[in-house]
Amino acid sequence: MSEVAPDTPPTCGVDAASTYTEPLIPRSTPATSDGRAAGPATPPSGPATPTPTSGPATPAPGRPLRSAGNHTTRGLIIGVAASVAFATSGVFIKPLLESGWSPAAAVTVRAGIAGLALLPFAIAALHGRWSALWRARWRVLGMGLVGVGGTQLAYFAALQRVPVSTALLIEYLAPLILVVLAWATTRRMPKAVVLAGSVVAIAGLILVVGLGGAAGDSVGAAADLDGLGLIFAGMAAIGVAAYYLIAARPSDGLPSVALAAAGLILGSTALGLLGALGVLPFAVDFGTVSLFGGQLPWWLPLVFVALVSTAFAYVASIRASEMLGSRLMSFVGLLEVVFASLFAWLLLGENLTPVQLLGGVLILAGIALVRMEKRADAPLEPGST
């Protein structure tokens, strides 16, 4: 969810009782004194056999599993839609960066416009329940200052010292951070499919970002690496992991659109203050930009990025994180890099190598492996519902 050119880097079971339906009592069946249906008539020669009348009925086999599976499938669809939306920003932000906008300025303005655009929907979704916003104040602060502002700040600091592909690769190690965190907090080793999925997905990420050269550089350029830059990139990875943890926490009555709006406005304000103080390079240009072979006003691509690549993307990502849990959604988020490469190839004519395509396939395979873990047997992950 970080701003780069051309790519944009930057989670239910069913209660068994709910499936139980009280059997209908035939009208012809007499009732006992306590109102329950009496059992069948007993021959005089033998004792009456009591009829069980209490306790939950056995639910139909497989019904809760199907409901949970449908819930996860919907979450995956929403998560993929969020990754596609995030990935479109690279194509439309690149002309702004080439015309003189700094990455920090572009991210600050897009987040601000997106937050303001979501504000009326957030107010409507709250229905006057402002107490929900107050109860989630720490979640909102975390989303704005860490998930949006802090992650971007660390990523920009890393870009000043290391190649773009290196910063991207390190930042998108966030899924591994979540796997290790779940291991440490639950003291239960992740299942083999999760470990295998992690290895396969990260290998795919290396092929898409590291060897594909989406920004024209290479991870192997060791001479360009800087220790402090690597630390900043690692901080960005922690920020991405924190974003998924915050997004996946129980909503406690706070709609996803309200969390997204509040977080984006807060994050944009924080980044704007850092730009005003000179901590971040802040430059804008209000001339025309070159896009798709023509000249367009500067605000047109910026509005598209704000509404689609930011407002919709954050709302969908938060909702998917609530449905899937932080760990699975973080792996789905890796698809953003793949879609960004595809959009750059389709719309900007940039190179897309077979190695990058193979990397995309490996990322999909890694997601499938992580998804294979049975939720009932999975270690509890922080931030999942």
Secondary structure, DSSP 8 states (H G I E B T S, - for coil): ----SS---------GGGG-------TTS-B-TTS-B------TTS--------S-----TTHHHHHHHHHHHHHHHHHHHHHHHHHTHHHHHHHHHHHT--HHHHHHHHHHHHHHHHHHHHHHHHTT-HHHHHHTHHHHHIIIIIIIIIHHHHHHHHHTTS-HHHHHHHHTTHHHHHHHHHHHHH-----HHHHHHHHHHHHHHIIIIIITTTTS--TT-GGG--HHHHHHHHHHHHHHHHHHHHHHS--TT--HHHHHHHHHHHHHHHHHHHHHTTSS------SEEEETTEEEETHHHHHHIIIIIIIIHHHHHHHHHHHH-HHHHHHHTTHHHHHHHHHHHHHH-----HHHHHHHHHHHHHHHHHHHS-GGGS---TT--
